[in-house]
Amino acid sequence: MSKLLKVGVISGGVSTERDVSLNTGREIVKNLNRGKYEVFDIVINSENEVFEKLKDLNLDFVYIALHGAFGEDGRIQAILESLGIAYGGPGVMSSSVCMDKELTKKIVATYGVRVAKGLSVRRGETADFKTLSEKLGKRIIVKPNSGGSSIGVSFAENKEQLQEALKLVFTMDKEALIEEVLSGTEISVPVIDGKVYPTLKIEAVAGEYFDYKSKYSDGGAREFVFEFEKEIQQEIDKFAYDSYYAMKCEGFARIDFMVVGGKPYFMEVNTLPGMTAASLLPKSTASKGYSYSETLDLLIEASMKVDRK
């Protein structure tokens, strides 16, 4: 009998997405194949706990089920590298840069990927609605530059709404990303081990768009594998791969786009995609015949190949 791989699943954390992380962690722990892995469920409540909880476990691999700050920003990845433990998803630098939505957009644009018009406003700076609307349109979207799960996202159609939106963002982030509102079809494309997987089309039911409620409510959104017309799909697949490559992602990631008038616009890179029962990535791999448990195998195998040196 071959030796079981010792796999730790880290969830919880300190970000606004803690509840999402706990759900993800529970789902992963429940579904990891006990014939392949010895599984350790590791819930953290502070950054200081990580080293102490991991140092004596002699883990072969850590599945990072954290989201947001101290999860997707490279800090937990740096700790794991210092301990010599393999882990899931992109490395320290890639994770850190992908957390900055504005910077990510600028980088992928240099690879020819189409992006939405936008700019950032930092805490302490002022933003004039009239000037912004002239550049971005009469209705704009305001979001945390480093946030996820659509937490803290607002729309603004006047200066009062803009100020309220910024006030909300600055309770959770030091920088707001303000963009034109693109009305179209939301899609998400997993890239695993450098291979582009089937596109998922997203139709929000519970919310106005694919917001927190739509993402994490049962029946909150219809998400299904969808193939666009050949030329559109080819551009989507190319943009997904180019974004993954531009951001130096490794292991796996999920790239989000908005398709407007047959043209895909890059939205963001998710370096640690959600893996709850309602999540997107497992739905894409399922269309290729992978069960949820087999998808976890696929992600672990892809990440174990990465040379972190």
C-alpha positions, 0 to 999 in steps of 0.5 A, a space after each residue: 500500500 502506497 503512503 498517504 499524502 499528508 494534506 492540510 486544509 487551511 480555512 477561516 482567516 481574518 478577511 471579510 470572506 471568512 465565512 466563505 472560507 469556512 464553507 470552502 474548507 468544510 467542503 474540501 475536507 469532506 471530499 478529499 479522497 481518504 484512500 490517497 490523503 491523510 487529511 488535517 482540518 486546520 482552522 485559523 483565527 489569526 495570522 500568528 497561529 499558522 506557524 504554530 499549527 503547522 510546524 509539527 504536522 510534517 505536511 506534504 501539501 496544504 490546500 489553502 481554502 482562505 480567501 481575501 487578505 492573508 489568503 490570496 495576497 501572498 502572505 500565507 504562501 510565503 509562510 508555507 514556502 519558509 516551511 518547505 510545504 507545497 501548496 495550492 495555486 499561484 506563488 507569493 508574487 503572483 498571488 500578491 499582485 493579483 490581489 490588486 485589481 487595478 494593477 492586474 488590469 494594467 498588466 493583462 492589457 499589455 498582453 492584448 487582453 481587453 479590459 474595462 475602463 476605470 481608475 482607482 481612488 485611494 483613501 484620503 483622495 477626492 473623487 468628482 462624480 462629474 469628471 468620472 461620469 464623463 470618462 466612465 458613463 453616467 452609471 459607475 461601479 465602485 469596488 474594493 481594489 483588493 476585495 473579493 466575493 463582491 463584498 463592498 460593491 456599489 453602483 453610483 449615478 450621482 455624487 451622493 451615491 459615489 460618496 456613500 460607495 467610497 465610504 463603504 469601500 474605505 471601511 475595508 480597503 485603502 483603495 477603491 476601483 471605479 469602473 464603467 458598468 459593462 452590461 453583458 454576460 458574466 463568464 468565468 474560465 478556470 485555467 488548471 496547469 496551464 490548460 483552459 477549461 470550459 467556460 461557465 456562463 453566469 445568470 444572477 437570480 438572487 441579486 442584480 448581478 453576480 453579487 455575494 447573495 447570488 454567489 453563495 445562496 442556493 439557487 442564487 444564480 444559474 451557472 452552466 457550461 456554455 460555448 459561444 460562437 467559435 470566434 468569440 470562444 477562441 478569444 475568450 480562451 486566448 484571453 484566459 490563457 494570456 491573463 494566467 500567463 501574464 500574471 505568472 499564475 501556477 497550479 490553477 486560477 479562475 479568470 472572470 470576464 464580461 462579454 459585451 456585444 460579442 467581445 470579452 472584457 477581463 474583470 479579474 483573476 481569482 488565484 484561490 477560486 471558491 470550492 463550495 458546492 455552489 462554486 464555479 470551478 467544479 462545475 467546469 471540470 464536471 463537464 469534463 467528467 471529473 467528480 468533485 473529489 477528482 477535481 480536488 485531485 486534479 488541483 493538488 496534482 497541478 500544484 504539486 508540479 510547481 517548482 517554488 524555488 
